[in-house]
């Protein structure tokens, strides 16, 4: 689950280092958006994903500390590529695209932070001015500015007025629109979860009941996510 806030890694890194435990962090949402220093944060392993920084899909990278050396079991054996961690022909276009995306992200990091801060402030100010009882999830400062997600209290949605059409006919209430948005998003998310969940589970060797359980979990997660965002969008449009 993503909570959309930044976690200070210096203290966990020191704790892990003092107990001779390796620290791995999933930095897919952080690389290219906030400064990262693996030595200062005492990060031993760090994963990144290409499409999170506008690079090609289907490529990622993992940082593995050399001193002190971190030994990682290979994903698959064979030709010995990637220092023996993952054998197989390296996808050159994807690797070059990831490198270019990282370079551009580093160059544009300061400008991107200022721009997203301005847009996020405008969004939050507008929502809070138009809709009562809105609260912000997470810490107001320890976050990347583009990751704001507002939360509207349920009673506020119930109390929203029913709109009237140009000829006096009653239109669906805001709550009805929110329900409709959630159901539409839930259906789309379930379908997407079934497709991609089945592919992912088959790819890692799941079969039988294990496959059904994995696909079902993915469908519910995708349905809930899509439905929530559609409901929020319909509520804001009211």
N, C-alpha and C positions, 0 to 999 in steps of 0.2 A: 504494500500500500504506500502511495506517495503522500506525504504530509506537506510537501511544498515549502519546507523551511530548510535553512542551512544549518548543518550540524558542525560545531567547532570540533575539529579532529585532533588538535594538539594534545588535549588531555587524554582522550582514549589512546592516542598513539604512544604517549609516554607510559601509560599504564601497561599497555601490551608489551612495549619494549622492556620495561622493568621486570616483567614476568616471563620474558623470552617467548612471547606469543606473537605470531605474525598478524598484521592488520591488513585486511582487504577492504577496499571501499568501492562501491559502484558509483563512479563519477560521471555517468552518462549525461546527467542533467547539469553538471557543474563545469565540465571542460568547455572552454571558450566563452564562459559567462562570468566566472569569478576567478580570481588568481588562485593557483594551486602550487604548492611547493612540497614535493614528496619528502624532502629532507627535513624541513621545518615541522611538518605534520607527522613525520615518522611513519609514512605509509610504505608498506612492504609490497603490496599488490594493488593495482588500480585498473579497473575496467572502463573503457570508453566505447561509444557507439557512433558510427559515422553519420547516420541520418539525423542525429540530435544537433549537429552543427552544420546542417545543410550539405553534408557530404553524401556519397553514394550509399544506397541501402545495401545491406548484406555484408558489410565489412565493419570490423571493430578492431580494437587493440587492447592489449593488457600490458601494463608496466610491471616488471618483476625486478625487485631489488637485487643488485649484485653483491654489495658489501653492507652488512653481512649477507651472504648468498642465500637466496630463497630457492629451494629445490621444489619443483612442481612436477607431478606425474604427468606424462604426455597423454593427450586426448586419444591419439591413435598412433600406432607405430608404422614405420615404413622407411621412407627415403631420408628422413632426418632434417627436413626443412624446419624453419623457425626454431633453430637451436635445439632440435629434437622434441619440441613441445607439441608440434602439430605437423605431421607429415602430409605432403600433398603439394601440388603446384600452387604457388602463390598467385592470386588474381591481380596481375599487375595494374590494370586500369583502376580497380577499386582501391588498391593501396595508394596509388598516385593521387586519386581523388580525395582520399582521407587525409593525406599529407597536405594537399593544397587547402582543404577546408580548415584544417588546424592552423595553418599559417594565416589565412584570412581572418579566422576567429580571433587569433591573438592580436592582429593589427586593428581589428574593429571593436575590441572588447570595451574600451572606454566609451567610444561613441555609442555603441549598442546599449550600454548600461544607462547612459543619459537619456537616450531616445525612449527606451522601454519604461524608464521611470516616469517620464512625462506622460506617456500614453496611459500607464497604469493609474497615475494620479487623476487624470481626466476621467477614466472609466469609473474609478471608485467614487469620486466626487459626484458624478452624474447619477450613479445608482443610488447613493445615499441621499441625494437631494430629491429624487423622484419616488423612492419606495421607502416607507417607514419601517422601523424595526429591523434594519439590516446590520449584521455583525460580520466582522472579518475573521476568517479561520486562520489560526496560526499566529506566529509572532509578527508584529508590524514592521520590524526592522531586519531581523535575521531571515531574510528571504530574498530570492531573486525577484525584481520588480514585476516581471512579466507573469509571475505565478500567483497573482491575486485571484482568490475565489470567494465571492461573497456568499453569505448564507442568509436566507430570508426565513423568519419565523413562520410556522405553519398558520397561526391565527391571522397573520397579516394577509396571507393568500385567501383565506376564507372571507375576510372582511372587504376584499377588493370589490368595487362596484360592478354591477352588470352593465355592459355597454349597450347602447341603443343604436340601431341602424338608421339610415337616412329617412326611412319611411315609418319610423316608430316601432319597428319590429325588434324584439329582444334578441340579442346576440349571445353566444355562449359566454358564461362568466369566466373570469380569469382562472378560477379554480378548475373549471371544466377544460380550459385550454391547457393548463398545466398537466392535468390528467391525460389529455389526449397526446400532448408532447411526450410524456413519460412512456405511454404505451407504444407510440410510434418508435421512439428511440430504443425501447426495450426489445421490440421485435427485430429491428435492424441489427442491434447488438447481438441478439441470440443467433441470428443467421450468420453474422460475421464470425462469431465465436465458434459456431459449429464447423465452418469451413476451415478457418485457420487452426482451430484447436485440433481437429482431426488430422490435419497435415502435420502439425508439430508433434502430436503424440505418436503417430505412426513412424515419424522420422526417428524418434528416440527409442523405438522398439516396443511400445506399449501394445498389448493385445487383450482381447476379451473384456472382462470386468474392469481391469485396470484402464483400458482404453476408454470405456464408457464413462468411468469416473472422472478421468482427466478432461474429456470433452465436455461433460456436464458442468464441471467447475469452471471451465473457460467460458462456456455459454452464459452462465449466470453472472460471472464477472463482467463480461462484455455487455450483456443486457443492462445490468445495473449502471454501468458507466455511461453508456449511450443514453439510457433513459433519463438519468440525472441531468446530463447536460442539455438534453432537449427540453426537459421540464423547466430548467432555469431560463433557457432562452425564450420559451413561451411566456414565462412569468414576467420577464423583463419587458417583452413587447407589449404586455398589457398596460 
